[in-house]
Amino acid sequence: MTQPFDFDQIVDRHGSDSLKWGIYPPEILPMWVADMDFTSPPEVLTALHQRIDHGVFGYALATQKVTDSVVNWLQQRYDWTIDPQWLVWLPGLVPALHAACLSYTEADQEVVTFSPVYPPFLSAPKTCQRPHRDIPLTRDHGRYTFDLQRFDDQLTDKSRLLLLCHPHNPVGRAFEKQELTALAEQCIKHNLIICSDEIHCDLVLNHTRHIPFACLSEEIAQRTVTLMSAAKTFNIAGLNCGFAIIPNPTLRRQFNHAAQGMIPHPNALGYTATQAAFTQAEPWRQALLEYLRGNRDYLLKEINQRLPMLTMEPVEATYLAWINVSALEDYRPAFFEQAGLGFSAGEPFGDNRFMRLNFGCPRSTLEEAMLRLEQAISPR
Ligand SMILES: Cc1ncc(COP(=O)(O)O)c(C=O)c1O
């Protein structure tokens, strides 16, 4: 039986500690940073209340229970059997992207990315003072995919680490097995280590199954660091808890060495929430996916019918829409802000012709956003 979860309910985040809402004045509807305007699953809230009632918040460690919750989740969801020893707990995945750059490349070795992509992928190599080679995604039948010919042509013996976003933020692709396998072959050919950020893997909206990159073969598992977290799916990003899965002991040791003293332990409440989410909140997740599919379909229809000067990429995963706004006379972020809309500008992702819209919100919020957008851009 489906549980009655109310994703239509408006939770007022004004005046809370919300980054998404806090940077704008009240007249702007924020639809940028990737968290959702929904309360977390009731089971997660109950577990957090119990943990708070305990009253002592000293340094935390990953208990057997939270470790088991991850192991079982990966087994059930992805048929991926992991050894608990492969787990490295993290307070966030962005620090892990940086630790990967530092651990797996020498100063003259290249970090490779596919753009457009979540901005820290593009900034991490620079921050870590590593050369960066970007291979733009290409189009196949109207969908973004890897340009493996260009990848093969442009990589050199200095290319060492691929930062892969899978599923992909912002283009919304849930990559298919044959695309992943072809990419994996290239990674082996060029002797790359892969850091596969799979934070959105539990948010696949089309009815396909996510394939962790490390599951493609044993050879790939041995050269892949997978980053995951319950943060996006269960809306607990502010609780700072995620993990890396690193089957290869040498890669694990190198990663831990780079993280030592730099990357703190996860938050105690983050462990609690992660465990409750992975063990009790699957019905909530299923209901969420259904709601997000409805939001995505509504958005697509609105854009096709009411706002045909915009084009939206097919969203196969995530709650983020990547929208081409370049047909508008003015598509600077300030233009949308004047219309009362706080979108993510495309430029930091590597393509300023687009903007990213976060539809992880009640339908009525999305409807209001479409109204404002129409009023701002339709000829009067
Ligand atoms: C692909 C990707 N990786 C990482 C993050 C952020 O992860 P964290 O908050 O764990 O650092 C995001 C957030 O939007 C993301 O989209």
The ligand as an SDF file (V2000), in Angstrom:
LIG
                    3D

 16 16  0  0  0  0  0  0  0  0999 V2000
   26.9590   15.7450   -8.6520 C   0  0  0  0  0  0  0  0  0  0  0  0
   27.0130   16.3490   -7.2850 C   0  0  0  0  0  0  0  0  0  0  0  0
   28.0140   16.0180   -6.4570 N   0  0  0  0  0  0  0  0  0  0  0  0
   28.0970   16.5360   -5.2070 C   0  0  0  0  0  0  0  0  0  0  0  0
   27.1610   17.4280   -4.7480 C   0  0  0  0  0  0  0  0  0  0  0  0
   27.2830   18.0110   -3.3850 C   0  0  0  0  0  0  0  0  0  0  0  0
   27.6170   17.0330   -2.5030 O   0  0  0  0  0  0  0  0  0  0  0  0
   27.9480   17.3660   -0.9780 P   0  0  0  0  0  0  0  0  0  0  0  0
   26.9090   18.2850   -0.4800 O   0  0  0  0  0  0  0  0  0  0  0  0
   27.9050   16.0020   -0.3650 O   0  0  0  0  0  0  0  0  0  0  0  0
   29.3320   17.9470   -0.9750 O   0  0  0  0  0  0  0  0  0  0  0  0
   26.1040   17.8040   -5.5790 C   0  0  0  0  0  0  0  0  0  0  0  0
   25.1170   18.7920   -5.1150 C   0  0  0  0  0  0  0  0  0  0  0  0
   24.3810   19.3600   -5.8680 O   0  0  0  0  0  0  0  0  0  0  0  0
   26.0240   17.2440   -6.8710 C   0  0  0  0  0  0  0  0  0  0  0  0
   25.0240   17.5550   -7.7030 O   0  0  0  0  0  0  0  0  0  0  0  0
  1  2  1  0
  2  3  1  0
  2 15  2  0
  3  4  2  0
  4  5  1  0
  5  6  1  0
  5 12  2  0
  6  7  1  0
  7  8  1  0
  8  9  2  0
  8 10  1  0
  8 11  1  0
 12 13  1  0
 12 15  1  0
 13 14  2  0
 15 16  1  0
M  END
$$$$
